[in-house]
Amino acid sequence: MPTPSQADPAVSAVRAALDSAGHELAEILIARPDPGADHIIVRYNPLSSDTWDLEEEQNSAFAKTLRRAGWESALDLGALVLLPEVPSPTTAPEAFVATWRIEIDDVNDALEAAMEARGRQLNTDVTESLWTVTDAVGRTRTIHCTDPDLA
């Protein structure tokens, strides 16, 4: 039976990214606090108590590595690295969440803003857009799309 981290593709992907960047996995705690959590924590956990003074430096290096590996929202909190908005461990590997962002001004409430955004999204005069796409393990990419048929 796999351990919780082996059964969690996001934890495994984080572990692989840190390992391929040369970090010593034996000194890193990588975990989803509970199966329903939408975040992962990464923390320096040295084998020797003599190296705890490296905690902030190591966590900063972990955060930089993870940002380069696609977890753009990795937060270096000093004592640990937080990876927010990580999909559930049961998310299918080929699942993606794509988010289109646009600023809406001069509306009265959230529903009106949503309706205005949807209208702009369907507007045929809009021929390009920026999307934030998150994969099944929480890595994000910004993708620029153009519609050559409408340009």
C-alpha positions as CSV (number, residue, x, y, z in Angstrom):
1,M,0.0,0.0,0.0
2,P,1.5,3.4,-1.0
3,T,2.3,6.0,1.7
4,P,0.2,9.2,1.6
5,S,3.0,11.1,-0.2
6,Q,3.3,8.3,-2.8
7,A,-0.5,8.4,-3.4
8,D,-0.4,12.2,-3.9
9,P,0.9,13.1,-7.4
10,A,1.5,16.7,-6.4
11,V,3.7,15.7,-3.5
12,S,5.6,13.3,-5.7
13,A,6.0,16.0,-8.4
14,V,7.3,18.5,-5.8
15,R,9.7,15.9,-4.5
16,A,11.0,15.1,-8.1
17,A,11.5,18.8,-8.8
18,L,13.5,19.4,-5.7
19,D,15.5,16.2,-6.3
20,S,16.3,17.0,-9.9
21,A,17.6,20.4,-8.8
22,G,20.0,18.7,-6.4
23,H,18.4,19.3,-3.1
24,E,18.9,16.6,-0.4
25,L,15.5,15.0,-0.1
26,A,16.4,13.3,3.2
27,E,16.4,16.8,4.8
28,I,13.1,18.0,3.3
29,L,9.6,17.5,4.6
30,I,7.0,17.7,1.8
31,A,3.4,17.1,2.8
32,R,-0.2,17.9,2.3
33,P,-1.4,18.6,5.9
34,D,-4.5,16.4,5.4
35,P,-6.0,14.6,2.4
36,G,-8.6,17.4,1.8
37,A,-6.1,20.3,2.1
38,D,-5.6,22.5,-1.0
39,H,-2.0,23.3,-0.2
40,I,1.3,21.6,0.3
41,I,4.1,22.6,2.7
42,V,7.8,22.1,2.1
43,R,10.1,22.5,5.1
44,Y,13.8,22.1,5.7
45,N,14.1,19.2,8.2
46,P,17.9,18.7,8.7
47,L,19.3,15.4,9.8
48,S,21.6,17.2,12.3
49,S,20.4,19.8,14.8
50,D,23.7,21.6,14.1
51,T,22.3,22.9,10.8
52,W,19.0,24.3,11.8
53,D,20.5,27.8,11.4
54,L,20.3,27.2,7.6
55,E,16.5,26.8,7.8
56,E,15.5,30.2,6.2
57,E,18.3,30.0,3.6
58,Q,17.2,26.4,2.6
59,N,13.5,27.2,2.5
60,S,14.3,30.2,0.3
61,A,16.2,28.0,-2.1
62,F,13.3,25.5,-2.1
63,A,10.9,28.2,-3.0
64,K,13.1,29.5,-5.9
65,T,13.5,26.0,-7.2
66,L,9.8,25.3,-7.1
67,R,8.9,28.6,-8.8
68,R,11.3,27.8,-11.6
69,A,9.7,24.3,-11.8
70,G,6.3,25.8,-12.4
71,W,4.8,26.4,-8.9
72,E,4.8,30.1,-9.6
73,S,2.8,30.8,-6.4
74,A,5.3,29.2,-4.1
75,L,5.5,31.4,-1.0
76,D,8.7,31.5,1.1
77,L,7.4,32.1,4.6
78,G,10.9,31.7,6.2
79,A,10.1,28.7,8.4
80,L,8.5,26.8,5.5
81,V,7.4,27.1,1.9
82,L,3.7,27.1,1.1
83,L,2.3,25.9,-2.2
84,P,-1.3,27.2,-2.3
85,E,-4.2,26.0,-4.5
86,V,-2.9,22.6,-5.3
87,P,-5.5,20.3,-6.8
88,S,-6.8,17.2,-4.9
89,P,-4.7,14.0,-5.0
90,T,-7.5,12.4,-6.9
91,T,-7.4,14.9,-9.8
92,A,-6.9,13.1,-13.1
93,P,-3.4,13.7,-14.6
94,E,-4.9,15.1,-17.8
95,A,-7.1,17.6,-15.9
96,F,-6.4,21.4,-16.1
97,V,-8.0,24.5,-14.7
98,A,-7.8,27.5,-17.1
99,T,-8.7,30.9,-15.7
100,W,-9.2,34.0,-17.8
101,R,-8.7,37.2,-15.9
102,I,-10.0,40.6,-16.8
103,E,-10.5,43.8,-14.8
104,I,-14.1,45.0,-14.7
105,D,-14.9,48.5,-13.6
106,D,-18.1,50.4,-12.9
107,V,-20.3,47.5,-11.8
108,N,-22.5,47.2,-8.7
109,D,-21.9,43.6,-7.6
110,A,-20.1,40.3,-8.3
111,L,-22.8,38.9,-10.5
112,E,-22.8,42.0,-12.8
113,A,-19.0,41.7,-13.0
114,A,-19.2,38.1,-13.9
115,M,-21.8,38.8,-16.6
116,E,-19.7,41.6,-18.0
117,A,-16.6,39.4,-18.1
118,R,-18.5,36.6,-19.9
119,G,-19.8,39.1,-22.4
120,R,-16.3,40.3,-23.1
121,Q,-15.1,36.8,-23.4
122,L,-17.6,36.1,-26.2
123,N,-17.0,39.4,-28.0
124,T,-15.7,38.6,-31.5
125,D,-13.7,41.8,-31.4
126,V,-11.5,40.2,-28.7
127,T,-8.9,38.3,-30.7
128,E,-6.4,37.5,-28.0
129,S,-6.3,36.6,-24.3
130,L,-4.1,35.6,-21.4
131,W,-4.9,32.5,-19.5
132,T,-3.5,31.1,-16.3
133,V,-3.5,27.3,-16.6
134,T,-3.0,25.0,-13.6
135,D,-2.1,21.3,-14.1
136,A,-3.1,18.4,-12.0
137,V,-0.2,18.8,-9.6
138,G,-0.5,22.6,-9.1
139,R,2.0,24.0,-11.6
140,T,0.8,27.1,-13.3
141,R,1.6,28.7,-16.7
142,T,0.4,31.8,-18.3
143,I,-0.5,31.3,-21.9
144,H,-1.2,33.9,-24.5
145,C,-3.9,32.8,-27.0
146,T,-4.8,34.4,-30.3
147,D,-7.6,33.6,-32.7
148,P,-6.2,34.1,-36.2
149,D,-9.7,33.7,-37.7
150,L,-10.9,36.8,-35.8
151,A,-7.7,38.9,-36.2
